[in-house]
Amino acid sequence: MKTTTINYSLFFTFLIFFFSKPVFAQRSQNRPYVGYNITLASSHFLSDLGGRDADGSHGPADLDIASTRYGLGTGIFFHTPSGLSVITDVHFARLYGDDKEAKSSRTRRNLHVRTDIFETIVKVEYTFNRSGIYMNLGGGLCFFKPKAQLEGTWYDLRPLGTEGQNIDPEKSVYNKYTPIIPFGVGKKFELNNNMSIAIDFSFRKAFTDYLDDVSTRYYDKEAIGDHSGDVAKQLSSRASADVSSSAEPGSIRGNPNFNDNYFFIGFKLSSPFQSTHKTWSRKRHRSKRRYRRR
């Protein structure tokens, strides 16, 4: 995806979000119901790899638009008349980071990663009735698989032990999953039949620094090669010959002081299950008839 296209998309998204009229109808707030949602979003990686023109801190200021990828999600929710909802979601996303995109000292490191993630989350959401603006917070679990490309083939990095995890007894292989804290904001727009579409901004706070397979210091790549093979050797250090001194064993490879994070910007379609909507309507209609007979 080209950077200019992404910039225009983000620009128009912000225009819609901040300058549109509040059209979230009150009738969607006057009864409880169960529904489902579908999300399509862009994904943005905040990690040791890539980043902006200066070495960042894994926060929004370190965002690299060129590394934007995609995310897909679906879930179910229980919505109450007070504006509170309980939501259970699952998401699949692809994250990407590349030192070649960074105009900083990271470029010399010359590492890249493509991380596929699958997450399951539970969160509580509150919607302001008049404006349709909402906020949410929750918890979840993210399963991740970082990969790197070598001669046209993508290799799973975790089994390779690129920082010496398979050799050094003081280093343990990182987990395939991490707890996450999802939180976000958005704005809903009313459609027909209690359906809504929302512009959604959703951040993930992770509790690992290995979403990108990079965290601490370089290990002896010759020892890695002897133990795990030539692919592991090459993917552990890809610095060019003129800066190879910066990739000597013990040199800084990543920054363990900051865990990796990521976030999504996208659109979320929500709808009540038709069966629950009809059941509630029939019950309300019967109650009114009984009241009139009295």
Secondary structure as the mmCIF struct_conf table of DSSP 4:
data_model
#
loop_
_struct_conf.conf_type_id
_struct_conf.id
_struct_conf.beg_label_comp_id
_struct_conf.beg_label_asym_id
_struct_conf.beg_label_seq_id
_struct_conf.end_label_comp_id
_struct_conf.end_label_asym_id
_struct_conf.end_label_seq_id
HELX_RH_AL_P HELX_RH_AL_P1 THR A 3 PHE A 19
BEND BEND1 SER A 20 SER A 20
HELX_RH_3T_P HELX_RH_3T_P1 GLN A 26 GLN A 29
BEND BEND2 ASN A 30 ARG A 31
STRN STRN1 TYR A 33 LEU A 46
BEND BEND3 SER A 47 GLY A 50
BEND BEND4 ARG A 52 ALA A 54
BEND BEND5 HIS A 58 GLY A 59
HELX_RH_3T_P HELX_RH_3T_P2 PRO A 60 ASP A 62
HELX_RH_3T_P HELX_RH_3T_P3 ILE A 65 SER A 67
STRN STRN2 ARG A 69 HIS A 79
TURN_TY1_P TURN_TY1_P1 PRO A 81 SER A 82
BEND BEND6 GLY A 83 GLY A 83
STRN STRN3 LEU A 84 ASP A 98
HELX_RH_3T_P HELX_RH_3T_P4 ASP A 99 GLU A 101
BEND BEND7 LYS A 103 SER A 104
TURN_TY1_P TURN_TY1_P2 SER A 105 SER A 105
HELX_RH_AL_P HELX_RH_AL_P2 ARG A 106 ARG A 109
STRN STRN4 HIS A 112 THR A 127
TURN_TY1_P TURN_TY1_P3 ASN A 129 SER A 131
STRN STRN5 ILE A 133 LEU A 150
TURN_TY1_P TURN_TY1_P4 GLU A 151 GLY A 152
STRN STRN6 THR A 153 ASP A 156
BEND BEND8 LEU A 157 LEU A 157
HELX_RH_3T_P HELX_RH_3T_P5 ARG A 158 LEU A 160
TURN_TY1_P TURN_TY1_P5 THR A 162 GLU A 163
BEND BEND9 GLY A 164 GLY A 164
TURN_TY1_P TURN_TY1_P6 GLN A 165 ILE A 167
TURN_TY1_P TURN_TY1_P7 PRO A 169 GLU A 170
HELX_LH_PP_P HELX_LH_PP_P1 VAL A 173 ASN A 175
BEND BEND10 LYS A 176 LYS A 176
STRN STRN7 TYR A 177 GLU A 190
HELX_RH_3T_P HELX_RH_3T_P6 ASN A 192 ASN A 194
STRN STRN8 SER A 196 ALA A 206
BEND BEND11 PHE A 207 PHE A 207
BEND BEND12 ASP A 209 ASP A 209
TURN_TY1_P TURN_TY1_P8 LEU A 211 ASP A 212
BEND BEND13 ASP A 213 ASP A 213
BEND BEND14 THR A 216 THR A 216
STRN STRN9 ARG A 217 ARG A 217
HELX_RH_AL_P HELX_RH_AL_P3 LYS A 221 SER A 228
HELX_RH_AL_P HELX_RH_AL_P4 ASP A 230 SER A 236
HELX_RH_3T_P HELX_RH_3T_P7 ALA A 241 ALA A 247
BEND BEND15 GLU A 248 GLU A 248
TURN_TY1_P TURN_TY1_P9 PRO A 249 GLY A 250
BEND BEND16 SER A 251 SER A 251
STRN STRN10 ILE A 252 ILE A 252
BEND BEND17 GLY A 254 GLY A 254
TURN_TY1_P TURN_TY1_P10 PRO A 256 ASN A 257
BEND BEND18 PHE A 258 PHE A 258
STRN STRN11 ASN A 261 PRO A 272
HELX_RH_AL_P HELX_RH_AL_P5 GLN A 274 ARG A 293
#
